[in-house]
């Protein structure tokens, strides 16, 4: 991906859309604190930039599912902790 002045706005838009899309799919992750999520955002952005988004979800299904599963297990653990306090 290029970082020319003309591309800056387009790349920002692609990165933002990728982050929002993956947050909807995988759960609420912070791109600044989770390296696996950040990597997926960059990979999705690369696919968008190269006009190949239709291949992203298939090629990264395992990573997407792992993040989704981690978020679900985290929610179960929090729920279990709150039930234990009662």
C-alpha positions as a Python dict, from the first residue, in 0.01 Angstrom:
ca = {
    (1, 'X'): (0, 0, 0),
    (2, 'X'): (124, 346, -85),
    (3, 'X'): (146, 637, 155),
    (4, 'X'): (136, 920, -99),
    (5, 'X'): (-44, 1241, -3),
    (6, 'X'): (-330, 1153, -236),
    (7, 'X'): (-375, 811, -74),
    (8, 'X'): (-376, 921, 291),
    (9, 'X'): (-750, 987, 313),
    (10, 'X'): (-834, 668, 127),
    (11, 'X'): (-611, 454, 351),
    (12, 'X'): (-757, 615, 663),
    (13, 'X'): (-1108, 536, 541),
    (14, 'X'): (-1013, 175, 459),
    (15, 'X'): (-848, 121, 798),
    (16, 'X'): (-1145, 270, 983),
    (17, 'X'): (-1396, 58, 789),
    (18, 'X'): (-1185, -255, 847),
    (19, 'X'): (-1168, -189, 1219),
    (20, 'X'): (-1545, -132, 1242),
    (21, 'X'): (-1626, -442, 1037),
    (22, 'X'): (-1400, -667, 1241),
    (23, 'X'): (-1534, -526, 1568),
    (24, 'X'): (-1883, -625, 1455),
    (25, 'X'): (-1767, -976, 1365),
    (26, 'X'): (-1513, -1052, 1640),
    (27, 'X'): (-1636, -843, 1929),
    (28, 'X'): (-1521, -516, 2078),
    (29, 'X'): (-1142, -513, 2049),
    (30, 'X'): (-906, -219, 2092),
    (31, 'X'): (-673, -191, 1796),
    (32, 'X'): (-415, -17, 2016),
    (33, 'X'): (-390, -297, 2272),
    (34, 'X'): (-453, -623, 2085),
    (35, 'X'): (-188, -715, 1830),
    (36, 'X'): (-387, -1004, 1680),
    (37, 'X'): (-682, -774, 1613),
    (38, 'X'): (-453, -503, 1474),
    (39, 'X'): (-296, -753, 1235),
    (40, 'X'): (-640, -860, 1110),
    (41, 'X'): (-739, -496, 1054),
    (42, 'X'): (-424, -441, 848),
    (43, 'X'): (-477, -761, 651),
    (44, 'X'): (-841, -675, 575),
    (45, 'X'): (-730, -327, 470),
    (46, 'X'): (-471, -477, 238),
    (47, 'X'): (-739, -693, 75),
    (48, 'X'): (-969, -391, 33),
    (49, 'X'): (-688, -182, -112),
    (50, 'X'): (-610, -455, -365),
    (51, 'X'): (-979, -500, -453),
    (52, 'X'): (-987, -856, -319),
    (53, 'X'): (-1211, -826, -12),
    (54, 'X'): (-1419, -1125, -119),
    (55, 'X'): (-1121, -1350, -33),
    (56, 'X'): (-1040, -1204, 309),
    (57, 'X'): (-1300, -1381, 524),
    (58, 'X'): (-1221, -1721, 373),
    (59, 'X'): (-844, -1677, 402),
    (60, 'X'): (-857, -1548, 760),
    (61, 'X'): (-1150, -1750, 893),
    (62, 'X'): (-940, -1925, 1159),
    (63, 'X'): (-805, -1597, 1299),
    (64, 'X'): (-1152, -1437, 1293),
    (65, 'X'): (-1304, -1737, 1471),
    (66, 'X'): (-1025, -1740, 1731),
    (67, 'X'): (-1086, -1375, 1820),
    (68, 'X'): (-1459, -1434, 1829),
    (69, 'X'): (-1417, -1739, 2052),
    (70, 'X'): (-1179, -1555, 2287),
    (71, 'X'): (-1435, -1278, 2329),
    (72, 'X'): (-1712, -1531, 2399),
    (73, 'X'): (-1498, -1714, 2657),
    (74, 'X'): (-1411, -1382, 2819),
    (75, 'X'): (-1783, -1300, 2851),
    (76, 'X'): (-1853, -1642, 3006),
    (77, 'X'): (-1570, -1592, 3256),
    (78, 'X'): (-1702, -1249, 3356),
    (79, 'X'): (-2053, -1390, 3390),
    (80, 'X'): (-1921, -1676, 3601),
    (81, 'X'): (-1736, -1433, 3829),
    (82, 'X'): (-2046, -1220, 3878),
    (83, 'X'): (-2255, -1529, 3961),
    (84, 'X'): (-1994, -1645, 4213),
    (85, 'X'): (-2022, -1312, 4396),
    (86, 'X'): (-2396, -1358, 4456),
}
